[in-house]
C-alpha cells in the first residue's frame, strides 16, 4: 500500500501560476522581436537595474574579473572543469561516425555534426551558478561547437567574477552580462548587436524556462526545464539526519522546488520530517527551503520495494538519491529519472558542482522521454547515402517504384523509374517497375 504522510500543492494552483508566467514571457518576446536592443536594455534596467555601455564583456573586463579571484578559487574551478571535460570527452568518443555497405553497391552512413552557434544561459541572480558554465559552455566546446555565447545576469550590480572566470575558462567565445527572458530572447532572436544562435541551453527560473519553451522551434533547446526536483529513496539503512540534509540541500534552490522522500519505513519517514523541521531552524537558506518544503515537499511510504520503484518511475524526477541496502537494484530496474545518485557516499550536490556528470537534467516528468544535457545534445546525427553501381541503383529503384505506387506518389515513383530504365536489366527477378509494360 502507498500512503502520503505529506503532500504538496494541488495541480490547479500550479496551473494558475504557469498561466501568468506564459503571458508575461509572450509579451516580452514579442517586444524584443519588434524593438531589438532598445527593448533588451529597457528590460535589463527594469528587472536587474543594469544598464552598461555594452552587455558584451571585453577581453580586459574578463581579465579584470578573473584577477579578483584567489588562486584557490581558480584552482577549484579548474578542478571541476577537468572532471566535467573528462567525462564529456569519454561521451564524445563513444559516438562514432559510421559508413557501411548494406547491400552490394549501397553505402549508408551517418556523421555527428556540431551545432554552429549555441547560447548558454548561466543563472546568477539569487545564487551565482558557477557550475552551469562548466555544464553548458564546456560541454558544447567538447562537442566541437564553433561559436558559444554565454550570458549571466549581474550579481549585486556587477559581473560575478567567478561566473565570468568559469565561462572564460570553459571556452566561451562571447560573454554577456545580461539576465532573464531578455537574455535568452536576445540570443535566440538576435538584435542589432547580438548575432542569433541556433540552440539555447542552460537552466533558469520559471520565466527563463518558459521563454525557452516558447522559442523552441525557432531555435533548438537542451530540454524543457522547470524547478529543481529531488527524490530521496531510502530504507532503514540510513537515518533521518542524512535524509533531511539531502532534501533541504535541493529545496533551497527555490520556493517551488519539489523535494520528496520515498521510503518503506514509516518510522524513518517520521524521523526525517522531524529532522527537516530541526534543520530549518539553523539552515542559512531556510527562508527559501521552508517554503519549498511546505508547498512542494512530499513524504511517501510504501510497503515494498516494488511499490517504491513504481512510484519513483511515475514521478520521473530530475535528481534521484538512492540510499538503500541495495541501491544498484534501482539502477537495474528504474527507467524514468534525470540522474541517479547511488549510495550514501554520493549526493546530488556532487553532481551539481564537480563530480563530472552534467547537472542540466529533465524536470516535470520529462525524464519519461529524454535524458539530460550531454555532448550528444550539441551534435546533429545526419545520415547520407551513395549508390555505387548501376545494378544496385536499378534494384533499389524497382522496389521503390512499386512501394511508391502503393502510396499513390507518382512523382516519387518516377524518380525511381528513371533509374530503373537507365541502369536496369529486364532479365533479373526484381525488375518490374510500375511503368513497365
N, C-alpha and C positions, 0 to 999 in steps of 0.2 A: 504494500500500500504506500502511496506517495502522499505526503501531507506537508502543508506550508505552515511553518511557525511564524513566518513574517512575509508579507507581500509588499510590492511597490505600488506606484501609481497605476490607475486603470488606463486602458488603451484610449478612451475618449479624451481624457485630459492631455495625454501625449499628442494626440492628433490635432487638437486645437492649437497647441504651441507650434507644431510643424506648419500649420496653415499660415500663421503670422510671419514666420521666417521666410516661407516661399514668396509671399507677396512683397516683402521688403527687398529681397535679393533680386527679384524680377525687375523692380523699378530701378535699382542701382545699375544692373547690367544694361538695361535699355538706355539709361542716361549716359553711361560711359561709351557705349557704342555710338551714340549721337554726338557727344561733345569731346570725347577723347581725353587728352592730357588735362584740359581745363576741369573736367568732372573728376578725374582721378585726384587732382590736387585739392579740390573742394572737399571730397570725402575724407582724404587724409587729414585735412585740417579739422574737420568736424569730429571724426572718430578717434584720431590719435594725437591731435594738436601738433601735427608735424608738417612743416612747410619749408623744406630745404630748397636751396637753389637748384639742386639736381638730385633726384632719387637714386641715381646710379653712383656708386662709390668709385672714386678714382683710386689708382694704384697707391698714391700717397696716403689716402684716407684708410685704405686697407692696412697698409704698413703701420700707420699710427695706431689703429685699433689693436693690432696684434702686439704692439710694443707695450700695451697696458697689461698684458698677461704675464704672470710669473713663469719661469722655466718649468716649474712643476705642473702648472696648468697646461702649458703647451705639450708637455710630455704625456699628460693624461689624455689629451685629445688625440695625440699621435698613437698612443697605445690602443685606444678604442677603434680608431680608423684602421689600424693594422689588422685587428680581428675581423672587422666587417669586410675589409678588402680581401682578406684571405678566403673567407667563405664565399664571397661573391665570385672570386676568380675560380674557385672549385666548381661553383654552379655553372659558370660560363663554359668551362672546359667540358662539362657534361653534355653540352648542347652541340652536337656535331652537324655540319652540313652533310647531306647525303646525295649520292648520284648512283643509280642502279639501272641496269638493263633488264627490264621486267619481262620482256619478250624479245626474241631476236629482232634487232633493229629499232627497238623502242626504249628510249632512255628517259627516266623521270628523276627529278631531284628537288631538293629544297635548300635554300640559303637562309641564314639568320642575319637579317639586315637591321642595324641600329636605326632608331628614330633619329631624324636630323636635328630637331630642336625640342628641348624639354625645359619646362618651367617647374622649379621646385619651391614649394611654399614651406617655410620654417616657422612654426608658431613661436611667439615670443612676447605676447602682451602681458599675460599673467605670470607664466613661467618661461624663462628662456630655454627653449627646447633645442639645446645644442646638438643632441644626438640625432635629431631629424635631418640635420645637414649631412651627417655620415650616411644615414639610411637612404637618402634620395640622391644627393649630388654624387657621392662616391660610387654608389651602385650604378648610376647612369653612365658614369665615366668608365667603369669596368666593362660595361656593355658595349662601349665604343661610341657613345653619343657625341657628335662633334661639337654641338653648342648646348651648354647647360647654363641657364639663367636661374639664380637663386634669390629669393627675397624673404625678408623677415621684417616685422613691424619694429618701430623704435621701442626701446626699453628705457623707461624713465627719461624720455626726452632726447635720446641719442642712440646711435647704433650700438647694439650689445657687442662688446669686443670679443667675447668667446664665440658667439654665433658667427661673427664675421670671420674670425680665425678658422673655425671649423669649415665654413663654406669655402674659404680660400684654400685651405689645406686639402680639402676633398676634391678640388679641381674645378670649381665654378668658373665659367668664362666671364660672366657678368654678375655683379652683386648689387641688388637694390635694397634700399631701406624703405619698405612700403608694406603695409599690412592689410588684412581684411579682404572683403569682397573686391575692393578697388585694386588690390594687388593681383588676384587671380584673373580678374576681368582684363586688366591691362596686358597681362602676359598672353591670355587666350585670344583676345580681340585685336590687340595691338593698338598703339597710339602713335602720335607724331614722333615720339622719342623712344618708344619701346617696340622692337620688332616682335611680331607674334610668334608663338611656339606651336608645336604640333601636338604636345601632350603636357598635361598637368599632373603633378604628383605631390604627395605630402599631406599630412594631417592638418586639422584646423578646427576652429569652433563650429557651431552649428550653421553659422552664416557662410563660412568658407566652404563647408561640406555641401551646402545647398547650392552655392554658386558653381561648384564643380559639377554637381548633378545637372544643373540647367545648361551648362556649357558642353556637356558630353554630347558628342556627335559633331559639334563644331571642332572640338579637339578631343583627343583621347584622354582618358584619366586612368590612374592606377586602380582605384576601386571606389565604391560609394561608402564613405566613412561617416559614422555617427560618433556619439560619445564613447569614450573608452569603456570597455566591458571586461570584467574579470569574474571567472568562475573558479571557486576553490573546492576541489573534490577531496574529501578526507574520510579517514576512518579513525579508530581509536589509537592508531599507532602514533598520532601527533596530539598536541594539546591545544587548548583554546587560545593561548597567547600567540602562538605562531599563526594560527588561522586568522585571528583578528588583525595581526600585522599585515598579512598578505591581502586581506580585504581592504583595509583602510589605505594601504600603500597605493592602491589604484583608485579608490574612491576620491582621493584628494585631487585627481585630475580636473574634476569639475562637478558642479552640483547636479548634473544629470547623468553621471557615470554609474551604471549598474554594477553592484558587487553582490555576488550570490554565493552562499555556502550550500554545498550539496554533500550530504553525509548519510551513512547508515547507522549513526549513533545519536540518539536524541540527547543523551547526556552531554556529548561533545558539542552539539548544536547549542544547547542552553549555556554551556560554559563559554562558548565563543561569543554569544550575544552579550553576556555579562562582561566579558573582556573587551569587547568593542566599546561599550559604554565607559569602562575604566580608561582605555587608551584615548578616547575622545576628550577626556579631561586634561590630557597632557600633550596631545599632538599639536605642534605649531600650526598645522594646516587644518585644524579641526573644524573651523567655520565652514569650509567647503565640504570636507569629508562627512560631517554630521548631516548636512542637507542631502547629500547623495545617498547616504545610508538610510536616512529617514524616508525619503521619497522613492528610492530606486533599489534599495537593498532587499534581498530575499534570503530566507533560510528554508531549505527543503530537506526533509528527512525521508529516506527510503528504507524499505526492509531488506532489499537485496542489492547486490552489485549489478545485476541485470537491469534493475529499475534505475539505478544511478546512471548507467551507460545510456539507457533510453532517454532519460531526462536531459543529460548532457548533450546528446546529439540533437534533441529537439530544440534546445536553447541555442545551439550553434554559436557559441560565444567567441569573441576575439581572443582573449587570453584564458587558458585553462591550466590551472595549477593543480597537479595531482600529487597528493601526499597520502598514499595508502601503502599497505603491506606489499602490494604487487602493482606498482604504477605502470609497468610495461603491459599489463593486461589492458589498460585503457589505450595505450599506443597501438596495440594489436586490433582492438575492436572499435574504437571511436572513428567516425567518418566525417564529422562536422565540427571543425574548430579552426581558428586562425593560427595559433601556435600552442604547442603543449610544453609544459614545464614539469619535468618528471622527477619526483622525489623532493624531500625537504632541503637538500643541499643547493638546489637552484630555485629561482623565483622569477616573476615577471620583470622585476626591476633589472635583473641581469640582462634579459633580452631587450629591454627598453634602451639600455645605455651602452653595453660594452661587449657582451659575450660573442657576438658575431652574426647572429641571425637578424633579420630585418624586423623592425618594430611597426611598420606600417601594415596593418592587418585588417581583415574584413570584420565589420560590425553589422548590427541589425539583421542577423541571421543570414548574411550574405555568404558565410562560410559553407553554406549548403552547396554553393556552386563555384566558389573561387577561393584561391589561397591569397596570401599577402603579396606585398611588393617584393620583387627579386629581379635579378639580372634579366630574366626572360621577359619581364613586362616591358622592357625597353627595346625588345627585338621583335621584328616582324618576320615570321616564318613564311617565306614566299617560295612558291613552287615554280618549276619550269619543266619543259618537256622538249625533246627533239626526236625526230624520226629519221633514222639513218639510211634506210633502204626503200626502194620502190615497193618491194613486196610487203614490207611492214606497213607502209602508208596505205596501200590498197586493202590489206586485210583489215586494219582498224577501220578504214573508211567504209567497207562493206557492212560491218557490224553497226557502225554509227549511222549509216544511211537507213537501215531498217529500224533502228531504235527511234530515229527522228520521225520516221513515218508513223510510228505508233503514237507519237505525241503531236502529230499534225504540224510539225515545224518544217515547212518546205524549204525555207532558206537555209536552215541548219543542214538539212539533208543534202542540198545541192553543194554545200561546202565539202561534204564527204564524197558525193558522187563524182565531182570533177577529179578528185584524186584517184578514185577507182578507175575512171575512164583513162586517165593519163598513165597511171602506173600499174594497173592491174592486168591479170591474165584470166581469161574465162575458163581455163581448164583446172582451176583449183576449187575445192569443195565449198569454200566460204564465199565465192564470188556470186552474189545475187543482190546488187544494189537495187533500190526501189525503182529507179528509172530504167532498169534493164528490160529489154524486150524479150 
